[in-house]
Amino acid sequence: MEGDKNEAKGKVGDQVMQNPQALAALQERLDSVTHSPSVMDSLPASVRRRVNALKNLQVKSAHIEAKFYEEVHELERKYAALYQPLFDKRKDIVTGTVEPTDEECEWQSDHEDEELADELQKKASIEEPKEEAAAEENPKGIPEFWLTIFRSVDMLSDMLQEHDEPILKHLQDIKVLFSGPGEPMSFKLEFHFEPNNYFKNTVLTKVYKMKSEPDSEDPFSFEGPEIIDCEGCEIDWHKGKDVTVKTIKKKQKHKGRGVVRTVTKQVPTDSFFNFFTPIKVSPDSELDEDSEFTLATDFEIGHFFRERIVPRAVLYFTGEALEDDESFEEEELDEGEEEDQDDEMDEEEEEGDSKVDSKSGEAQPAECKQQ
């Protein structure tokens, strides 16, 4: 009888482990047990009263932290004005408006690079016509500067479609503008394009609205400014050049007369330029899971442009920033792998110890070890 009961329990356990809903309910139950305010319940009323006083201090601390981040935003705005002349010079060099001086072009590793480049050039130019070689050696500015960055960065290349690339060849600069004093916290991305055959706009914009104050219902969750909404802009496409839609043709047959006609209509399609028409957040409605994920990804991309791409564009163009990002991820992965290995070794040692103890007859049941 006892064996039948154990077998039945085992089958029920297997069914639970294979049922996602049952597992979720079990996890929720465990979380409620783990996070229950058992410490507070066990305290005398006078001590609980003092702990509540500490919580009120913590709330005041969160509000001071919010003020700190507001001042950080002001500092960012102040220093953005100092960075901007350097970024303007970068744009002039990229577009070929300005040719940098020999002194500005000097870099510590240039001598080694030049020697290697000379050797490669000699090998490659044996059968190359002189005029064609000269044209290739001296293009205007730095061709496809921003497009190269888009191709190289995974977060951006995932959005990039083949039909976007000819347009992004016309991208000359990306700027970050911070909200002014007394204005709600936000930042704006500006994408500057040279005149092209795709749209009439010379600047496409994306504004990210931010919040830097503790939630009144959950003040302890405050961890600094967060993006809460974003606004894009309308792209004034030239006729037939809108890459965010595609034209499809459908045949329709009339039920009565049997006449067949062809109907054309436009449907949305993947494109980087959908970035400028984000999902609108309504305070009264809840977003579904897919929309929440899309919006969160949008916020992450906007933050990445602001914090990484715009300030360090040349390093993403050369790939040096990508190497830094990859090495950082590898370090984190290696640490995680080491911890997993340590855990496995600990488990093996525990298993080995229990085997030795059981043979000597000195081991206690598992329930006793936990006491």
C-alpha positions as CSV (number, residue, x, y, z in Angstrom):
1,M,0.0,0.0,0.0
2,E,2.8,2.4,1.0
3,G,4.5,1.7,-2.3
4,D,1.3,2.4,-4.3
5,K,0.9,5.8,-2.5
6,N,4.5,6.8,-3.2
7,E,4.1,5.8,-6.9
8,A,0.8,7.9,-7.1
9,K,2.6,10.9,-5.5
10,G,5.4,10.5,-8.0
11,K,3.0,10.6,-11.0
12,V,1.2,13.7,-9.6
13,G,4.6,15.4,-9.1
14,D,5.5,14.6,-12.7
15,Q,2.2,16.1,-14.0
16,V,2.8,19.3,-12.0
17,M,6.3,19.7,-13.4
18,Q,5.0,19.3,-16.9
19,N,2.2,21.8,-16.4
20,P,3.3,25.4,-16.9
21,Q,0.3,26.9,-15.1
22,A,0.7,24.6,-12.1
23,L,4.4,25.5,-12.0
24,A,3.6,29.2,-12.1
25,A,1.1,28.9,-9.3
26,L,3.6,26.9,-7.3
27,Q,6.3,29.6,-7.9
28,E,3.8,32.3,-6.9
29,R,3.0,30.5,-3.7
30,L,6.7,30.0,-2.9
31,D,7.4,33.7,-3.6
32,S,4.6,34.7,-1.2
33,V,6.2,32.6,1.5
34,T,9.7,33.8,0.7
35,H,8.8,37.5,0.7
36,S,6.2,37.4,3.5
37,P,6.9,40.1,6.2
38,S,7.8,37.4,8.8
39,V,10.5,39.6,10.3
40,M,8.1,42.4,11.0
41,D,5.5,40.0,12.4
42,S,8.0,38.6,14.9
43,L,9.0,42.0,16.2
44,P,7.4,43.7,19.2
45,A,5.0,46.6,18.5
46,S,7.5,49.2,19.7
47,V,10.2,47.9,17.4
48,R,7.8,47.8,14.4
49,R,7.0,51.4,15.1
50,R,10.7,52.3,14.9
51,V,11.1,50.3,11.7
52,N,8.2,52.3,10.2
53,A,10.2,55.5,11.1
54,L,13.2,54.1,9.1
55,K,10.9,53.5,6.1
56,N,9.8,57.1,6.2
57,L,13.5,58.1,6.2
58,Q,14.0,55.9,3.2
59,V,11.2,57.6,1.3
60,K,12.8,61.0,2.1
61,S,16.1,59.6,0.9
62,A,14.5,58.5,-2.4
63,H,13.2,62.1,-3.0
64,I,16.7,63.5,-2.3
65,E,18.0,60.9,-4.8
66,A,15.5,62.2,-7.4
67,K,16.8,65.7,-6.9
68,F,20.3,64.4,-7.4
69,Y,19.4,63.0,-10.8
70,E,17.7,66.2,-11.8
71,E,21.0,68.0,-11.1
72,V,22.8,65.3,-13.1
73,H,20.5,66.1,-16.0
74,E,21.4,69.8,-15.7
75,L,25.1,68.8,-15.7
76,E,24.6,66.7,-18.9
77,R,22.9,69.6,-20.6
78,K,25.7,72.0,-19.5
79,Y,28.5,69.6,-20.8
80,A,26.5,68.8,-24.0
81,A,27.1,72.4,-25.0
82,L,30.9,71.9,-24.5
83,Y,30.9,68.6,-26.5
84,Q,28.8,70.1,-29.4
85,P,31.7,72.0,-31.1
86,L,33.6,68.7,-31.2
87,F,30.6,66.9,-32.7
88,D,30.1,69.6,-35.2
89,K,33.7,69.2,-36.3
90,R,33.2,65.5,-36.5
91,K,30.2,66.1,-38.9
92,D,32.3,68.4,-41.1
93,I,35.0,65.8,-41.4
94,V,32.6,63.0,-42.1
95,T,30.7,64.9,-44.8
96,G,33.9,66.3,-46.4
97,T,33.1,69.9,-45.6
98,V,36.4,70.3,-43.8
99,E,39.7,68.6,-44.4
100,P,41.6,68.0,-41.2
101,T,45.2,69.2,-40.9
102,D,48.1,66.8,-40.8
103,E,48.5,67.6,-37.1
104,E,44.9,66.7,-36.4
105,C,45.3,63.4,-38.4
106,E,48.4,62.2,-36.4
107,W,47.7,59.1,-34.3
108,Q,50.1,57.0,-32.3
109,S,49.6,53.8,-34.3
110,D,49.6,55.5,-37.7
111,H,53.2,54.5,-38.6
112,E,52.6,50.8,-38.3
113,D,49.3,51.1,-40.1
114,E,50.9,53.1,-42.9
115,E,53.6,50.5,-43.5
116,L,51.1,47.7,-43.6
117,A,48.8,49.8,-45.9
118,D,51.7,50.6,-48.3
119,E,52.5,46.9,-48.6
120,L,48.9,46.0,-49.3
121,Q,48.6,48.9,-51.7
122,K,51.6,47.8,-53.7
123,K,50.2,44.3,-54.1
124,A,46.7,45.5,-55.0
125,S,47.7,48.2,-57.5
126,I,49.8,46.2,-59.9
127,E,47.1,45.9,-62.5
128,E,44.9,48.8,-61.3
129,P,44.4,51.8,-63.6
130,K,46.0,54.9,-62.1
131,E,43.0,57.2,-62.5
132,E,40.6,54.7,-60.9
133,A,43.0,54.1,-58.0
134,A,43.3,57.8,-57.3
135,A,39.6,58.2,-57.2
136,E,39.2,55.3,-54.7
137,E,42.1,56.5,-52.5
138,N,40.6,60.0,-52.0
139,P,36.8,59.9,-51.6
140,K,35.0,62.8,-50.1
141,G,34.8,62.8,-46.3
142,I,34.2,59.4,-44.7
143,P,31.7,57.5,-46.9
144,E,28.9,55.6,-45.2
145,F,30.1,56.6,-41.8
146,W,26.7,56.2,-40.0
147,L,25.5,53.3,-42.1
148,T,28.7,51.4,-41.2
149,I,27.8,51.9,-37.5
150,F,24.2,50.7,-38.1
151,R,25.5,47.6,-39.8
152,S,28.0,46.9,-37.0
153,V,25.9,47.3,-33.9
154,D,23.5,44.4,-33.3
155,M,20.8,46.4,-31.7
156,L,20.6,48.7,-34.8
157,S,21.4,46.0,-37.5
158,D,18.3,44.1,-36.3
159,M,16.2,47.0,-37.3
160,L,18.0,47.7,-40.6
161,Q,16.5,46.4,-43.8
162,E,18.1,46.2,-47.2
163,H,15.8,49.0,-48.6
164,D,16.9,51.3,-45.7
165,E,20.6,51.3,-46.6
166,P,20.5,53.6,-49.6
167,I,18.6,56.2,-47.5
168,L,21.0,55.9,-44.6
169,K,23.9,56.7,-46.9
170,H,22.5,60.2,-46.8
171,L,22.6,60.4,-43.0
172,Q,25.2,63.1,-42.1
173,D,24.9,63.4,-38.3
174,I,23.0,62.4,-35.2
175,K,22.6,64.8,-32.3
176,V,21.3,64.6,-28.7
177,L,19.5,67.6,-27.2
178,F,18.5,67.8,-23.5
179,S,15.5,69.6,-22.2
180,G,16.1,73.1,-20.8
181,P,15.9,74.4,-17.3
182,G,12.4,74.3,-15.8
183,E,11.1,71.9,-18.6
184,P,10.0,68.3,-17.9
185,M,13.0,66.0,-18.2
186,S,13.5,64.7,-21.7
187,F,16.0,64.3,-24.5
188,K,15.7,64.6,-28.3
189,L,17.5,62.6,-31.0
190,E,18.0,64.5,-34.3
191,F,18.9,62.6,-37.4
192,H,20.3,65.0,-40.0
193,F,20.1,64.1,-43.7
194,E,21.5,65.7,-46.8
195,P,18.9,66.4,-49.6
196,N,17.8,63.0,-51.1
197,N,15.3,61.4,-53.4
198,Y,13.4,59.6,-50.6
199,F,11.9,62.3,-48.4
200,K,11.7,66.1,-48.1
201,N,12.8,66.3,-44.4
202,T,16.3,67.3,-43.6
203,V,15.9,66.4,-39.9
204,L,14.0,63.5,-38.4
205,T,13.4,63.6,-34.6
206,K,12.5,61.4,-31.7
207,V,11.8,62.8,-28.3
208,Y,12.0,60.6,-25.1
209,K,10.1,61.8,-22.1
210,M,11.6,60.9,-18.7
211,K,10.4,60.7,-15.1
212,S,12.7,61.2,-12.1
213,E,10.6,61.0,-9.0
214,P,9.6,58.1,-6.7
215,D,6.2,56.5,-7.3
216,S,3.8,57.5,-4.6
217,E,2.5,53.9,-4.3
218,D,5.9,52.2,-4.5
219,P,8.6,54.7,-3.5
220,F,11.2,52.0,-2.7
221,S,11.3,50.9,-6.4
222,F,12.9,54.2,-7.5
223,E,16.3,53.6,-9.1
224,G,16.8,56.8,-11.0
225,P,15.3,58.4,-14.1
226,E,13.3,56.2,-16.5
227,I,11.8,56.8,-19.9
228,I,8.1,56.8,-19.8
229,D,7.0,57.9,-23.3
230,C,8.3,58.9,-26.7
231,E,7.2,60.9,-29.7
232,G,8.4,60.5,-33.3
233,C,7.8,62.7,-36.3
234,E,6.1,62.6,-39.7
235,I,8.3,61.7,-42.6
236,D,7.3,63.5,-45.8
237,W,8.1,60.8,-48.3
238,H,8.4,61.4,-52.0
239,K,5.8,59.6,-54.1
240,G,6.5,55.9,-54.2
241,K,9.6,56.1,-51.9
242,D,8.0,55.2,-48.6
243,V,10.0,52.1,-47.4
244,T,7.8,51.6,-44.3
245,V,5.0,50.2,-46.5
246,K,4.8,47.8,-49.4
247,T,2.3,47.5,-52.2
248,I,0.5,44.1,-52.6
249,K,-2.0,43.0,-55.3
250,K,-5.0,40.9,-54.6
251,K,-7.5,39.3,-57.0
252,Q,-11.2,39.6,-56.1
253,K,-13.9,37.7,-57.9
254,H,-17.5,39.1,-58.0
255,K,-19.9,36.5,-56.6
256,G,-22.7,37.2,-59.0
257,R,-21.1,38.1,-62.3
258,G,-17.9,36.1,-61.8
259,V,-15.8,39.1,-62.9
260,V,-12.2,39.1,-61.5
261,R,-10.5,42.4,-60.6
262,T,-7.1,43.2,-59.2
263,V,-6.9,45.4,-56.2
264,T,-3.7,47.0,-54.9
265,K,-3.2,48.2,-51.4
266,Q,-0.4,49.2,-49.1
267,V,0.5,47.3,-46.0
268,P,3.2,48.0,-43.3
269,T,6.6,46.4,-43.7
270,D,9.8,46.2,-41.6
271,S,12.0,49.2,-41.8
272,F,14.4,51.2,-39.5
273,F,12.2,54.3,-40.3
274,N,9.4,52.8,-38.3
275,F,11.5,54.0,-35.4
276,F,9.9,57.4,-36.0
277,T,6.4,56.2,-35.5
278,P,6.5,54.6,-32.1
279,I,3.5,53.0,-30.2
280,K,1.4,55.6,-28.5
281,V,1.0,55.1,-24.8
282,S,-2.5,55.9,-23.5
283,P,-2.9,56.4,-19.7
284,D,-6.4,54.8,-19.8
285,S,-5.5,51.6,-21.7
286,E,-3.1,48.7,-21.0
287,L,-0.6,47.5,-23.6
288,D,-0.5,43.8,-24.6
289,E,2.7,41.9,-24.0
290,D,4.1,42.4,-27.6
291,S,3.4,46.1,-27.4
292,E,5.1,46.4,-24.0
293,F,8.2,44.5,-25.4
294,T,8.3,46.8,-28.5
295,L,8.1,49.9,-26.4
296,A,10.7,48.7,-23.9
297,T,13.1,47.9,-26.9
298,D,12.4,51.4,-28.3
299,F,13.3,53.0,-25.0
300,E,16.5,50.9,-24.9
301,I,17.5,51.9,-28.4
302,G,16.9,55.6,-27.6
303,H,19.0,55.3,-24.5
304,F,21.8,53.5,-26.5
305,F,21.9,56.3,-29.1
306,R,22.2,58.9,-26.3
307,E,24.7,57.1,-24.1
308,R,26.9,55.2,-26.5
309,I,26.4,55.8,-30.3
310,V,26.5,59.6,-30.4
311,P,29.3,60.2,-27.9
312,R,31.6,57.4,-29.3
313,A,30.6,57.2,-32.9
314,V,34.1,56.9,-34.3
315,L,34.8,53.9,-32.1
316,Y,31.7,52.1,-33.3
317,F,32.8,52.9,-36.9
318,T,36.2,51.3,-36.4
319,G,34.8,48.5,-34.2
320,E,36.9,49.3,-31.1
321,A,33.8,50.1,-29.1
322,L,32.3,46.8,-30.2
323,E,35.3,44.9,-28.9
324,D,35.0,46.6,-25.6
325,D,31.3,45.7,-25.4
326,E,32.0,42.1,-26.3
327,S,34.9,41.7,-23.8
328,F,32.6,43.1,-21.1
329,E,29.9,40.6,-21.9
330,E,32.5,37.8,-22.0
331,E,33.8,38.8,-18.6
332,E,30.3,38.6,-17.1
333,L,29.7,35.2,-18.8
334,D,33.0,33.8,-17.5
335,E,32.1,34.9,-13.9
336,G,28.7,33.2,-14.3
337,E,30.3,30.0,-15.6
338,E,32.8,30.0,-12.7
339,E,30.0,30.3,-10.2
340,D,28.1,27.4,-11.9
341,Q,31.2,25.3,-11.8
342,D,31.7,26.1,-8.1
343,D,28.1,25.2,-7.4
344,E,28.5,21.9,-9.2
345,M,31.7,21.1,-7.2
346,D,30.0,21.9,-4.0
347,E,27.1,19.6,-4.9
348,E,29.6,16.8,-5.8
349,E,31.4,17.2,-2.5
350,E,28.2,17.1,-0.5
351,E,27.1,13.9,-2.4
352,G,30.5,12.4,-1.7
353,D,30.4,13.3,2.0
354,S,26.9,11.8,2.4
355,K,28.0,8.5,0.8
356,V,31.0,8.2,3.1
357,D,28.9,9.0,6.2
358,S,26.2,6.5,5.2
359,K,28.7,3.8,4.9
360,S,30.1,4.5,8.3
361,G,26.6,4.6,9.8
362,E,27.2,8.2,11.2
363,A,25.2,10.1,8.6
364,Q,21.9,11.8,9.7
365,P,18.8,12.1,7.6
366,A,18.6,15.2,5.3
367,E,15.8,16.6,7.5
368,C,18.1,16.6,10.5
369,K,20.9,18.4,8.6
370,Q,18.7,21.4,7.9
371,Q,17.8,21.9,11.6
